[in-house]
Amino acid sequence: MGTKHAEHSFAMVIFGASGDLTKRKLMPALYDLYRNGRLPEKFYVLGTGRTVYTDEEYKSYIRTELEEFITQSGQDPKWMDSFVSHLYYFPMDPSSTDHYQQLKQRLLQLTVDQESDILFYLATPPVLYGVIPLHLKEVGLNGEHTRIIVEKPFGTDLESARRLNEIYASVFEENQIYRIDHFLGKETAQNILAFRFANEIFKPVWNRNYIDYVEITAVENLGIENRGGYYETAGALRDMVQNHLIQLAALIAMEPPTRFNADHFRNEVVKVYEALTPLTEKQMEEYVVRGQYTAEGNTVSYREEKNVDPQSKTETFVAMRVGFDNWRWSGVPFYIRTGKQMPTKVTEVVIHFKKIPHRMFQYTSGSHPVYNTLILRIQPNEGIVLRFGMKAPGPGFDIKQVSMDFTYQSLGQQAVGDAYARLIEDCIQGDPTLFTRSDAVEASWKFFTPILDYWEKNTNAPLYGYPAGTWGPPASEGIMHEHGAKWTNPCKNLTNTDQYCEL
């Protein structure tokens, strides 16, 4: 199995082990770690949930699901059979106090040794996030060898996030709490830090003196995929912007940590969140656009989706302009957008550098000068593109735009790792660097909660419809006009990192 990355044994207890997240993400991630020799020889995974399985039935269920959700190259029957031999199941109601004493007894039966770490993973609806930790505490399952991993959203606003933080602080130490944001587990998101802080050439220009504006886009060409019940309580701002996208903004905007460890890295993230410029109500009207997809072709509207209110005002698209009150970024707008049923699926950051101070040359692309841009593609076709002007061959000094293009595919056999696998391994190792700290959660919600309150208070605040398969409401372009900017739209069916369409 190769060199073991964890020296001691561990157990993972998954609440919600019969759910979609477990079969699509968690089990494939654990299998990936197992197959690559990243788990100790002595470990087990105990799934829990309301669905009733025996141990053997659960092993068989996961074995079948692995065939669907892991890559073809990773499907080795011997490895898959060996992996599921480490799985067990305990049917229980996670909201019932009575079942936790039985869960503790089951853990004692399976525990390899007294020093084994126990990881509790909450792959449950958010309504249980504040319930499960208190039940664990009641039966003494919150000792020094335990850790808890919590999926987003961590709270629905500032007040609820504070309540959750208080609950978790009453049960666990902060270094035992792992609030997971799978975006930070992506190799390409982490590479933003390496790109910025391992290359001296970018340091002098990474500030308001040279950068004009920043775009952060994370869109999907799918709808809500039978998650209407959840999405109705969340919406695009809670589901994507408050956690994933503002975290990407932090990677772009943060100062270099003194040391790259959990405390120093997360300190810098919090500083970015605390520097967010609060929006006035007038700015919420001008700088925040929300939309909801409507029917187009064979695609139904959001309001026609299963478990969605036919009169729903839940946003499936958000575009907004944010700023930071600090020396590095004062006056530089960050434009953020996310949406469902877009023309393509892409997550990327586009850095737009300032215009040249004096136009000397003609441009083959037309009357508009070529501006320098840096594109950091998180997914798909992960990579980095730097665009700049070069002289076109022939007489005169006509300038055309060219690109320096790096893709992770060019590294050959070094595949981009799975985000969940990386983060689960970090938790096993007790490394919280890439997980969100309590003060960061509250600092983020402090900025976004007033927007949610404004929408709730102003029931007539615009909610624009946009046909499925388009780039969202035209009003989203308006938030950039003041700056003389426009969105960078990747083409449908991307085949490389430098394929973009005109608006």
Salt bridges, closest charged atoms under 4 A:
ASP20 OD1 - ARG24 NE 2.82
ASP55 OD2 - ARG106 NH2 2.70
GLU67 OE2 - ARG63 NH1 2.82
ASP81 OD1 - ARG63 NE 2.74
ASP93 OD1 - ARG50 NH2 2.93
GLU115 OE1 - HIS145 NE2 3.25
ASP117 OD2 - HIS8 NE2 2.61
ASP117 OD1 - HIS145 ND1 3.57
ASP117 OD2 - ARG147 NH2 3.26
GLU138 OE1 - HIS135 ND1 3.75
GLU159 OE2 - ARG163 NH1 3.18
GLU174 OE2 - ARG179 NH1 2.82
ASP181 OD1 - HIS244 ND1 2.52
GLU200 OE2 - LYS203 NZ 3.06
ASP212 OD1 - HIS483 NE2 2.92
GLU215 OE2 - HIS352 NE2 2.59
GLU220 OE1 - LYS340 NZ 2.54
ASP239 OD1 - LYS152 NZ 2.62
GLU255 OE2 - ARG328 NE 2.68
GLU268 OE2 - LYS271 NZ 3.26
GLU281 OE2 - LYS457 NZ 2.68
GLU348 OE1 - ARG377 NE 2.91
GLU425 OE2 - HIS5 ND1 2.66
GLU425 OE2 - ARG38 NE 2.94
ASP426 OD2 - ARG422 NE 3.09
ASP439 OD1 - ARG437 NE 2.92
GLU442 OE1 - ARG162 NE 3.56
GLU482 OE2 - ARG321 NH1 3.80
ASP498 OD1 - ARG387 NE 3.12
GLU502 OE1 - LYS486 NZ 3.48
